[in-house]
């Protein structure tokens, strides 16, 4: 080939490459934007699924917590009924419960418990009003 022939081939090749970019680049940009849109859509769908699953998990947790609380209350109710029956009725159980609470809180936070019997047989607690050493 002559010198002019190879120059013409190179010029035609350069024009073909430039024409290819001129046609291909806009098509590629459209394709890239379509793929970005699909990716954003799929991400939004996935985010929604995650939010729905988290909400369902919270609802299930709340239901199970409520059921557990109901069962705990039933157990406490049955235990209280058994104790009241064993002590001779609700009044005796309340008196026992009050005395038990006084025993558990005695000596806490620098308090001193003083029991004074009355005609009704229920102790009176006066130490809560007076601090030690005053």
C-alpha positions as CSV (number, residue, x, y, z in Angstrom):
1,X,0.0,0.0,0.0
2,X,1.0,3.4,-0.6
3,X,1.6,6.1,1.9
4,X,-1.7,7.8,1.0
5,X,-3.6,4.5,1.1
6,X,-2.6,3.8,4.7
7,X,-3.4,7.4,5.7
8,X,-6.8,7.0,4.1
9,X,-7.4,3.7,6.0
10,X,-6.3,5.3,9.3
11,X,-8.6,8.3,8.6
12,X,-11.5,6.0,7.8
13,X,-10.8,4.0,10.9
14,X,-10.6,7.2,13.0
15,X,-13.9,8.4,11.6
16,X,-15.5,5.0,12.3
17,X,-14.3,5.1,15.9
18,X,-15.6,8.6,16.4
19,X,-18.9,7.7,14.8
20,X,-19.1,4.6,17.0
21,X,-18.6,6.8,20.1
22,X,-21.2,9.3,18.8
23,X,-23.8,6.6,18.4
24,X,-22.8,4.3,21.3
25,X,-22.3,6.8,24.1
26,X,-25.9,8.1,24.2
27,X,-27.2,4.5,24.0
28,X,-24.9,3.5,26.8
29,X,-26.0,6.5,29.0
30,X,-29.7,5.5,28.5
31,X,-28.8,1.9,29.4
32,X,-26.8,3.0,32.5
33,X,-29.7,5.2,33.7
34,X,-32.2,2.3,33.2
35,X,-30.0,0.0,35.3
36,X,-29.6,2.7,38.0
37,X,-33.4,3.1,38.1
38,X,-33.9,-0.7,38.4
39,X,-31.3,-0.9,41.1
40,X,-33.0,2.0,43.0
41,X,-36.4,0.3,42.6
42,X,-35.1,-3.0,43.9
43,X,-33.4,-1.3,46.9
44,X,-36.7,0.4,47.7
45,X,-38.6,-2.9,47.5
46,X,-36.0,-4.5,49.7
47,X,-36.1,-1.7,52.3
48,X,-39.9,-2.0,52.4
49,X,-39.7,-5.7,53.0
50,X,-37.3,-5.1,55.8
51,X,-39.6,-2.5,57.4
52,X,-42.6,-4.9,57.1
53,X,-40.6,-7.8,58.7
54,X,-39.4,-5.5,61.6
55,X,-42.9,-4.4,62.2
56,X,-44.2,-8.0,62.2
57,X,-41.4,-9.0,64.6
58,X,-42.4,-6.1,67.0
59,X,-46.0,-7.2,66.8
60,X,-45.2,-10.8,67.5
61,X,-42.9,-9.7,70.4
62,X,-45.7,-7.6,71.9
63,X,-48.2,-10.4,71.6
64,X,-45.9,-12.9,73.3
65,X,-45.0,-10.4,76.0
66,X,-48.7,-9.8,76.7
67,X,-49.3,-13.6,76.8
68,X,-46.4,-14.0,79.2
69,X,-47.7,-11.2,81.4
70,X,-51.2,-12.8,81.5
71,X,-49.8,-16.2,82.5
72,X,-47.6,-14.5,85.2
73,X,-50.7,-12.8,86.5
74,X,-52.7,-16.0,86.5
75,X,-49.9,-17.7,88.5
76,X,-49.7,-14.9,91.0
77,X,-53.5,-15.0,91.4
78,X,-53.4,-18.7,92.0
79,X,-50.5,-18.3,94.5
80,X,-52.3,-15.6,96.3
81,X,-55.5,-17.6,96.5
82,X,-53.6,-20.6,97.9
83,X,-51.8,-18.4,100.5
84,X,-55.1,-16.7,101.5
85,X,-56.8,-20.1,101.9
86,X,-53.9,-21.5,103.9
87,X,-53.8,-18.5,106.3
88,X,-57.6,-18.5,106.9
89,X,-58.9,-16.0,104.4
90,X,-58.1,-12.7,102.7
91,X,-57.8,-10.6,105.9
92,X,-55.2,-12.9,107.4
93,X,-53.3,-13.0,104.1
94,X,-53.3,-9.2,103.9
95,X,-52.0,-9.0,107.5
96,X,-49.3,-11.6,106.8
97,X,-48.4,-9.8,103.5
98,X,-48.1,-6.4,105.4
99,X,-45.9,-7.9,108.1
100,X,-43.7,-9.7,105.5
101,X,-43.3,-6.3,103.6
102,X,-42.2,-4.7,106.9
103,X,-39.6,-7.4,107.5
104,X,-38.2,-7.1,104.0
105,X,-37.9,-3.3,104.2
106,X,-36.6,-3.1,107.8
107,X,-33.2,-1.6,108.1
108,X,-33.0,-0.4,104.5
109,X,-31.9,3.2,103.8
110,X,-31.1,3.8,107.4
111,X,-34.7,3.2,108.6
112,X,-35.6,1.5,111.8
113,X,-38.9,-0.3,112.2
114,X,-40.8,-0.1,115.4
115,X,-43.9,-2.2,115.9
116,X,-46.6,-0.9,118.3
117,X,-49.6,-3.2,118.7
118,X,-53.1,-1.6,118.7
119,X,-56.5,-2.8,119.6
120,X,-57.0,-4.2,116.0
121,X,-53.8,-6.2,116.3
122,X,-52.2,-4.4,113.3
123,X,-48.8,-2.8,113.9
124,X,-48.3,0.9,113.3
125,X,-45.1,2.1,111.6
126,X,-43.9,5.5,112.8
127,X,-40.2,5.3,112.0
128,X,-40.6,6.6,108.4
129,X,-41.3,10.1,109.7
130,X,-38.2,10.3,112.0
131,X,-34.7,9.9,110.7
132,X,-32.1,8.2,112.9
133,X,-29.9,10.4,115.1
134,X,-32.1,13.5,115.0
